[in-house]
Amino acid sequence: MSYLGVKDIYAYNSRTTQFLKVKGILTYFPSEDESSKKRIDLRLDHYCVGIYEEDGVYLALKDGKPISYPLEKKRVETEL
């Protein structure tokens, strides 16, 4: 599976689209030029929404920004 780019979330039907969690994305550049001063920093404790298609994974955008949510904290069970 390879990362192929970004797609606007409004273009998809949630009944037929496969969404997934993409972890580890820290910075998003709205333009393809990474030297551009425009960038969006994302939090390490968040995941982004990805869209899976036959050819790979796309980062889902809403209003030109990646969609991200906090990661769920794992509960650690201890034995007494």
Phi and psi restraints in degrees (range 20) as a CNS / XPLOR table:
assign (resid 1 and name C) (resid 2 and name N)
       (resid 2 and name CA) (resid 2 and name C) 1.0 -126.4 20.0 2
assign (resid 2 and name N) (resid 2 and name CA)
       (resid 2 and name C) (resid 3 and name N) 1.0 154.3 20.0 2
assign (resid 2 and name C) (resid 3 and name N)
       (resid 3 and name CA) (resid 3 and name C) 1.0 -82.5 20.0 2
assign (resid 3 and name N) (resid 3 and name CA)
       (resid 3 and name C) (resid 4 and name N) 1.0 128.1 20.0 2
assign (resid 3 and name C) (resid 4 and name N)
       (resid 4 and name CA) (resid 4 and name C) 1.0 -115.0 20.0 2
assign (resid 4 and name N) (resid 4 and name CA)
       (resid 4 and name C) (resid 5 and name N) 1.0 -11.3 20.0 2
assign (resid 4 and name C) (resid 5 and name N)
       (resid 5 and name CA) (resid 5 and name C) 1.0 142.5 20.0 2
assign (resid 5 and name N) (resid 5 and name CA)
       (resid 5 and name C) (resid 6 and name N) 1.0 -150.1 20.0 2
assign (resid 5 and name C) (resid 6 and name N)
       (resid 6 and name CA) (resid 6 and name C) 1.0 -126.9 20.0 2
assign (resid 6 and name N) (resid 6 and name CA)
       (resid 6 and name C) (resid 7 and name N) 1.0 155.1 20.0 2
assign (resid 6 and name C) (resid 7 and name N)
       (resid 7 and name CA) (resid 7 and name C) 1.0 -143.6 20.0 2
assign (resid 7 and name N) (resid 7 and name CA)
       (resid 7 and name C) (resid 8 and name N) 1.0 146.6 20.0 2
assign (resid 7 and name C) (resid 8 and name N)
       (resid 8 and name CA) (resid 8 and name C) 1.0 -73.8 20.0 2
assign (resid 8 and name N) (resid 8 and name CA)
       (resid 8 and name C) (resid 9 and name N) 1.0 129.1 20.0 2
assign (resid 8 and name C) (resid 9 and name N)
       (resid 9 and name CA) (resid 9 and name C) 1.0 -63.1 20.0 2
assign (resid 9 and name N) (resid 9 and name CA)
       (resid 9 and name C) (resid 10 and name N) 1.0 -28.2 20.0 2
assign (resid 9 and name C) (resid 10 and name N)
       (resid 10 and name CA) (resid 10 and name C) 1.0 -68.4 20.0 2
assign (resid 10 and name N) (resid 10 and name CA)
       (resid 10 and name C) (resid 11 and name N) 1.0 -13.8 20.0 2
assign (resid 10 and name C) (resid 11 and name N)
       (resid 11 and name CA) (resid 11 and name C) 1.0 -85.5 20.0 2
assign (resid 11 and name N) (resid 11 and name CA)
       (resid 11 and name C) (resid 12 and name N) 1.0 3.4 20.0 2
assign (resid 11 and name C) (resid 12 and name N)
       (resid 12 and name CA) (resid 12 and name C) 1.0 -118.6 20.0 2
assign (resid 12 and name N) (resid 12 and name CA)
       (resid 12 and name C) (resid 13 and name N) 1.0 146.4 20.0 2
assign (resid 12 and name C) (resid 13 and name N)
       (resid 13 and name CA) (resid 13 and name C) 1.0 -94.0 20.0 2
assign (resid 13 and name N) (resid 13 and name CA)
       (resid 13 and name C) (resid 14 and name N) 1.0 119.0 20.0 2
assign (resid 13 and name C) (resid 14 and name N)
       (resid 14 and name CA) (resid 14 and name C) 1.0 -65.5 20.0 2
assign (resid 14 and name N) (resid 14 and name CA)
       (resid 14 and name C) (resid 15 and name N) 1.0 -16.3 20.0 2
assign (resid 14 and name C) (resid 15 and name N)
       (resid 15 and name CA) (resid 15 and name C) 1.0 -76.4 20.0 2
assign (resid 15 and name N) (resid 15 and name CA)
       (resid 15 and name C) (resid 16 and name N) 1.0 -28.9 20.0 2
assign (resid 15 and name C) (resid 16 and name N)
       (resid 16 and name CA) (resid 16 and name C) 1.0 -111.5 20.0 2
assign (resid 16 and name N) (resid 16 and name CA)
       (resid 16 and name C) (resid 17 and name N) 1.0 -8.3 20.0 2
assign (resid 16 and name C) (resid 17 and name N)
       (resid 17 and name CA) (resid 17 and name C) 1.0 -94.5 20.0 2
assign (resid 17 and name N) (resid 17 and name CA)
       (resid 17 and name C) (resid 18 and name N) 1.0 140.1 20.0 2
assign (resid 17 and name C) (resid 18 and name N)
       (resid 18 and name CA) (resid 18 and name C) 1.0 -97.8 20.0 2
assign (resid 18 and name N) (resid 18 and name CA)
       (resid 18 and name C) (resid 19 and name N) 1.0 120.9 20.0 2
assign (resid 18 and name C) (resid 19 and name N)
       (resid 19 and name CA) (resid 19 and name C) 1.0 -103.8 20.0 2
assign (resid 19 and name N) (resid 19 and name CA)
       (resid 19 and name C) (resid 20 and name N) 1.0 152.8 20.0 2
assign (resid 19 and name C) (resid 20 and name N)
       (resid 20 and name CA) (resid 20 and name C) 1.0 -147.5 20.0 2
assign (resid 20 and name N) (resid 20 and name CA)
       (resid 20 and name C) (resid 21 and name N) 1.0 164.4 20.0 2
assign (resid 20 and name C) (resid 21 and name N)
       (resid 21 and name CA) (resid 21 and name C) 1.0 -89.1 20.0 2
assign (resid 21 and name N) (resid 21 and name CA)
       (resid 21 and name C) (resid 22 and name N) 1.0 131.2 20.0 2
assign (resid 21 and name C) (resid 22 and name N)
       (resid 22 and name CA) (resid 22 and name C) 1.0 -115.5 20.0 2
assign (resid 22 and name N) (resid 22 and name CA)
       (resid 22 and name C) (resid 23 and name N) 1.0 114.6 20.0 2
assign (resid 22 and name C) (resid 23 and name N)
       (resid 23 and name CA) (resid 23 and name C) 1.0 -102.8 20.0 2
assign (resid 23 and name N) (resid 23 and name CA)
       (resid 23 and name C) (resid 24 and name N) 1.0 154.4 20.0 2
assign (resid 23 and name C) (resid 24 and name N)
       (resid 24 and name CA) (resid 24 and name C) 1.0 92.5 20.0 2
assign (resid 24 and name N) (resid 24 and name CA)
       (resid 24 and name C) (resid 25 and name N) 1.0 7.9 20.0 2
assign (resid 24 and name C) (resid 25 and name N)
       (resid 25 and name CA) (resid 25 and name C) 1.0 -89.7 20.0 2
assign (resid 25 and name N) (resid 25 and name CA)
       (resid 25 and name C) (resid 26 and name N) 1.0 119.8 20.0 2
assign (resid 25 and name C) (resid 26 and name N)
       (resid 26 and name CA) (resid 26 and name C) 1.0 -106.1 20.0 2
assign (resid 26 and name N) (resid 26 and name CA)
       (resid 26 and name C) (resid 27 and name N) 1.0 -28.4 20.0 2
assign (resid 26 and name C) (resid 27 and name N)
       (resid 27 and name CA) (resid 27 and name C) 1.0 -140.1 20.0 2
assign (resid 27 and name N) (resid 27 and name CA)
       (resid 27 and name C) (resid 28 and name N) 1.0 139.2 20.0 2
assign (resid 27 and name C) (resid 28 and name N)
       (resid 28 and name CA) (resid 28 and name C) 1.0 -125.3 20.0 2
assign (resid 28 and name N) (resid 28 and name CA)
       (resid 28 and name C) (resid 29 and name N) 1.0 128.5 20.0 2
assign (resid 28 and name C) (resid 29 and name N)
       (resid 29 and name CA) (resid 29 and name C) 1.0 -102.7 20.0 2
assign (resid 29 and name N) (resid 29 and name CA)
       (resid 29 and name C) (resid 30 and name N) 1.0 115.6 20.0 2
assign (resid 29 and name C) (resid 30 and name N)
       (resid 30 and name CA) (resid 30 and name C) 1.0 -59.4 20.0 2
assign (resid 30 and name N) (resid 30 and name CA)
       (resid 30 and name C) (resid 31 and name N) 1.0 -29.8 20.0 2
assign (resid 30 and name C) (resid 31 and name N)
       (resid 31 and name CA) (resid 31 and name C) 1.0 -105.2 20.0 2
assign (resid 31 and name N) (resid 31 and name CA)
       (resid 31 and name C) (resid 32 and name N) 1.0 161.9 20.0 2
assign (resid 31 and name C) (resid 32 and name N)
       (resid 32 and name CA) (resid 32 and name C) 1.0 -72.3 20.0 2
assign (resid 32 and name N) (resid 32 and name CA)
       (resid 32 and name C) (resid 33 and name N) 1.0 -12.8 20.0 2
assign (resid 32 and name C) (resid 33 and name N)
       (resid 33 and name CA) (resid 33 and name C) 1.0 -85.3 20.0 2
assign (resid 33 and name N) (resid 33 and name CA)
       (resid 33 and name C) (resid 34 and name N) 1.0 103.8 20.0 2
assign (resid 33 and name C) (resid 34 and name N)
       (resid 34 and name CA) (resid 34 and name C) 1.0 -67.9 20.0 2
assign (resid 34 and name N) (resid 34 and name CA)
       (resid 34 and name C) (resid 35 and name N) 1.0 -15.5 20.0 2
assign (resid 34 and name C) (resid 35 and name N)
       (resid 35 and name CA) (resid 35 and name C) 1.0 -80.7 20.0 2
assign (resid 35 and name N) (resid 35 and name CA)
       (resid 35 and name C) (resid 36 and name N) 1.0 -7.6 20.0 2
assign (resid 35 and name C) (resid 36 and name N)
       (resid 36 and name CA) (resid 36 and name C) 1.0 -61.3 20.0 2
assign (resid 36 and name N) (resid 36 and name CA)
       (resid 36 and name C) (resid 37 and name N) 1.0 145.0 20.0 2
assign (resid 36 and name C) (resid 37 and name N)
       (resid 37 and name CA) (resid 37 and name C) 1.0 -78.7 20.0 2
assign (resid 37 and name N) (resid 37 and name CA)
       (resid 37 and name C) (resid 38 and name N) 1.0 -10.4 20.0 2
assign (resid 37 and name C) (resid 38 and name N)
       (resid 38 and name CA) (resid 38 and name C) 1.0 -80.6 20.0 2
assign (resid 38 and name N) (resid 38 and name CA)
       (resid 38 and name C) (resid 39 and name N) 1.0 122.8 20.0 2
assign (resid 38 and name C) (resid 39 and name N)
       (resid 39 and name CA) (resid 39 and name C) 1.0 -155.3 20.0 2
assign (resid 39 and name N) (resid 39 and name CA)
       (resid 39 and name C) (resid 40 and name N) 1.0 155.7 20.0 2
assign (resid 39 and name C) (resid 40 and name N)
       (resid 40 and name CA) (resid 40 and name C) 1.0 -120.0 20.0 2
assign (resid 40 and name N) (resid 40 and name CA)
       (resid 40 and name C) (resid 41 and name N) 1.0 119.0 20.0 2
assign (resid 40 and name C) (resid 41 and name N)
       (resid 41 and name CA) (resid 41 and name C) 1.0 -88.6 20.0 2
assign (resid 41 and name N) (resid 41 and name CA)
       (resid 41 and name C) (resid 42 and name N) 1.0 134.4 20.0 2
assign (resid 41 and name C) (resid 42 and name N)
       (resid 42 and name CA) (resid 42 and name C) 1.0 -111.2 20.0 2
assign (resid 42 and name N) (resid 42 and name CA)
       (resid 42 and name C) (resid 43 and name N) 1.0 156.6 20.0 2
assign (resid 42 and name C) (resid 43 and name N)
       (resid 43 and name CA) (resid 43 and name C) 1.0 -83.7 20.0 2
assign (resid 43 and name N) (resid 43 and name CA)
       (resid 43 and name C) (resid 44 and name N) 1.0 144.0 20.0 2
assign (resid 43 and name C) (resid 44 and name N)
       (resid 44 and name CA) (resid 44 and name C) 1.0 -66.7 20.0 2
assign (resid 44 and name N) (resid 44 and name CA)
       (resid 44 and name C) (resid 45 and name N) 1.0 -28.9 20.0 2
assign (resid 44 and name C) (resid 45 and name N)
       (resid 45 and name CA) (resid 45 and name C) 1.0 -90.0 20.0 2
assign (resid 45 and name N) (resid 45 and name CA)
       (resid 45 and name C) (resid 46 and name N) 1.0 22.1 20.0 2
assign (resid 45 and name C) (resid 46 and name N)
       (resid 46 and name CA) (resid 46 and name C) 1.0 -122.3 20.0 2
assign (resid 46 and name N) (resid 46 and name CA)
       (resid 46 and name C) (resid 47 and name N) 1.0 159.6 20.0 2
assign (resid 46 and name C) (resid 47 and name N)
       (resid 47 and name CA) (resid 47 and name C) 1.0 -119.3 20.0 2
assign (resid 47 and name N) (resid 47 and name CA)
       (resid 47 and name C) (resid 48 and name N) 1.0 155.8 20.0 2
assign (resid 47 and name C) (resid 48 and name N)
       (resid 48 and name CA) (resid 48 and name C) 1.0 -102.5 20.0 2
assign (resid 48 and name N) (resid 48 and name CA)
       (resid 48 and name C) (resid 49 and name N) 1.0 156.0 20.0 2
assign (resid 48 and name C) (resid 49 and name N)
       (resid 49 and name CA) (resid 49 and name C) 1.0 -86.0 20.0 2
assign (resid 49 and name N) (resid 49 and name CA)
       (resid 49 and name C) (resid 50 and name N) 1.0 130.9 20.0 2
assign (resid 49 and name C) (resid 50 and name N)
       (resid 50 and name CA) (resid 50 and name C) 1.0 -114.0 20.0 2
assign (resid 50 and name N) (resid 50 and name CA)
       (resid 50 and name C) (resid 51 and name N) 1.0 156.1 20.0 2
assign (resid 50 and name C) (resid 51 and name N)
       (resid 51 and name CA) (resid 51 and name C) 1.0 -115.7 20.0 2
assign (resid 51 and name N) (resid 51 and name CA)
       (resid 51 and name C) (resid 52 and name N) 1.0 122.4 20.0 2
assign (resid 51 and name C) (resid 52 and name N)
       (resid 52 and name CA) (resid 52 and name C) 1.0 -95.8 20.0 2
assign (resid 52 and name N) (resid 52 and name CA)
       (resid 52 and name C) (resid 53 and name N) 1.0 128.6 20.0 2
assign (resid 52 and name C) (resid 53 and name N)
       (resid 53 and name CA) (resid 53 and name C) 1.0 -127.6 20.0 2
assign (resid 53 and name N) (resid 53 and name CA)
       (resid 53 and name C) (resid 54 and name N) 1.0 173.3 20.0 2
assign (resid 53 and name C) (resid 54 and name N)
       (resid 54 and name CA) (resid 54 and name C) 1.0 -54.1 20.0 2
assign (resid 54 and name N) (resid 54 and name CA)
       (resid 54 and name C) (resid 55 and name N) 1.0 -34.6 20.0 2
assign (resid 54 and name C) (resid 55 and name N)
       (resid 55 and name CA) (resid 55 and name C) 1.0 -92.7 20.0 2
assign (resid 55 and name N) (resid 55 and name CA)
       (resid 55 and name C) (resid 56 and name N) 1.0 -5.8 20.0 2
assign (resid 55 and name C) (resid 56 and name N)
       (resid 56 and name CA) (resid 56 and name C) 1.0 151.9 20.0 2
assign (resid 56 and name N) (resid 56 and name CA)
       (resid 56 and name C) (resid 57 and name N) 1.0 -157.0 20.0 2
assign (resid 56 and name C) (resid 57 and name N)
       (resid 57 and name CA) (resid 57 and name C) 1.0 -114.3 20.0 2
assign (resid 57 and name N) (resid 57 and name CA)
       (resid 57 and name C) (resid 58 and name N) 1.0 137.7 20.0 2
assign (resid 57 and name C) (resid 58 and name N)
       (resid 58 and name CA) (resid 58 and name C) 1.0 -118.0 20.0 2
assign (resid 58 and name N) (resid 58 and name CA)
       (resid 58 and name C) (resid 59 and name N) 1.0 145.6 20.0 2
assign (resid 58 and name C) (resid 59 and name N)
       (resid 59 and name CA) (resid 59 and name C) 1.0 -80.9 20.0 2
assign (resid 59 and name N) (resid 59 and name CA)
       (resid 59 and name C) (resid 60 and name N) 1.0 128.8 20.0 2
assign (resid 59 and name C) (resid 60 and name N)
       (resid 60 and name CA) (resid 60 and name C) 1.0 -82.4 20.0 2
assign (resid 60 and name N) (resid 60 and name CA)
       (resid 60 and name C) (resid 61 and name N) 1.0 131.6 20.0 2
assign (resid 60 and name C) (resid 61 and name N)
       (resid 61 and name CA) (resid 61 and name C) 1.0 -114.3 20.0 2
assign (resid 61 and name N) (resid 61 and name CA)
       (resid 61 and name C) (resid 62 and name N) 1.0 147.1 20.0 2
assign (resid 61 and name C) (resid 62 and name N)
       (resid 62 and name CA) (resid 62 and name C) 1.0 -132.8 20.0 2
assign (resid 62 and name N) (resid 62 and name CA)
       (resid 62 and name C) (resid 63 and name N) 1.0 121.7 20.0 2
assign (resid 62 and name C) (resid 63 and name N)
       (resid 63 and name CA) (resid 63 and name C) 1.0 55.9 20.0 2
assign (resid 63 and name N) (resid 63 and name CA)
       (resid 63 and name C) (resid 64 and name N) 1.0 36.9 20.0 2
assign (resid 63 and name C) (resid 64 and name N)
       (resid 64 and name CA) (resid 64 and name C) 1.0 79.9 20.0 2
assign (resid 64 and name N) (resid 64 and name CA)
       (resid 64 and name C) (resid 65 and name N) 1.0 5.5 20.0 2
assign (resid 64 and name C) (resid 65 and name N)
       (resid 65 and name CA) (resid 65 and name C) 1.0 -124.2 20.0 2
assign (resid 65 and name N) (resid 65 and name CA)
       (resid 65 and name C) (resid 66 and name N) 1.0 146.9 20.0 2
assign (resid 65 and name C) (resid 66 and name N)
       (resid 66 and name CA) (resid 66 and name C) 1.0 -61.9 20.0 2
assign (resid 66 and name N) (resid 66 and name CA)
       (resid 66 and name C) (resid 67 and name N) 1.0 142.5 20.0 2
assign (resid 66 and name C) (resid 67 and name N)
       (resid 67 and name CA) (resid 67 and name C) 1.0 -86.0 20.0 2
assign (resid 67 and name N) (resid 67 and name CA)
       (resid 67 and name C) (resid 68 and name N) 1.0 124.3 20.0 2
assign (resid 67 and name C) (resid 68 and name N)
       (resid 68 and name CA) (resid 68 and name C) 1.0 -137.5 20.0 2
assign (resid 68 and name N) (resid 68 and name CA)
       (resid 68 and name C) (resid 69 and name N) 1.0 152.1 20.0 2
assign (resid 68 and name C) (resid 69 and name N)
       (resid 69 and name CA) (resid 69 and name C) 1.0 -138.5 20.0 2
assign (resid 69 and name N) (resid 69 and name CA)
       (resid 69 and name C) (resid 70 and name N) 1.0 154.6 20.0 2
assign (resid 69 and name C) (resid 70 and name N)
       (resid 70 and name CA) (resid 70 and name C) 1.0 -65.1 20.0 2
assign (resid 70 and name N) (resid 70 and name CA)
       (resid 70 and name C) (resid 71 and name N) 1.0 142.2 20.0 2
assign (resid 70 and name C) (resid 71 and name N)
       (resid 71 and name CA) (resid 71 and name C) 1.0 -70.6 20.0 2
assign (resid 71 and name N) (resid 71 and name CA)
       (resid 71 and name C) (resid 72 and name N) 1.0 145.1 20.0 2
assign (resid 71 and name C) (resid 72 and name N)
       (resid 72 and name CA) (resid 72 and name C) 1.0 -74.4 20.0 2
assign (resid 72 and name N) (resid 72 and name CA)
       (resid 72 and name C) (resid 73 and name N) 1.0 135.7 20.0 2
assign (resid 72 and name C) (resid 73 and name N)
       (resid 73 and name CA) (resid 73 and name C) 1.0 -77.0 20.0 2
assign (resid 73 and name N) (resid 73 and name CA)
       (resid 73 and name C) (resid 74 and name N) 1.0 133.9 20.0 2
assign (resid 73 and name C) (resid 74 and name N)
       (resid 74 and name CA) (resid 74 and name C) 1.0 -76.5 20.0 2
assign (resid 74 and name N) (resid 74 and name CA)
       (resid 74 and name C) (resid 75 and name N) 1.0 135.8 20.0 2
assign (resid 74 and name C) (resid 75 and name N)
       (resid 75 and name CA) (resid 75 and name C) 1.0 -87.2 20.0 2
assign (resid 75 and name N) (resid 75 and name CA)
       (resid 75 and name C) (resid 76 and name N) 1.0 132.5 20.0 2
assign (resid 75 and name C) (resid 76 and name N)
       (resid 76 and name CA) (resid 76 and name C) 1.0 -103.7 20.0 2
assign (resid 76 and name N) (resid 76 and name CA)
       (resid 76 and name C) (resid 77 and name N) 1.0 122.3 20.0 2
assign (resid 76 and name C) (resid 77 and name N)
       (resid 77 and name CA) (resid 77 and name C) 1.0 -96.1 20.0 2
assign (resid 77 and name N) (resid 77 and name CA)
       (resid 77 and name C) (resid 78 and name N) 1.0 135.3 20.0 2
assign (resid 77 and name C) (resid 78 and name N)
       (resid 78 and name CA) (resid 78 and name C) 1.0 -115.3 20.0 2
assign (resid 78 and name N) (resid 78 and name CA)
       (resid 78 and name C) (resid 79 and name N) 1.0 146.4 20.0 2
assign (resid 78 and name C) (resid 79 and name N)
       (resid 79 and name CA) (resid 79 and name C) 1.0 -93.8 20.0 2
assign (resid 79 and name N) (resid 79 and name CA)
       (resid 79 and name C) (resid 80 and name N) 1.0 140.1 20.0 2
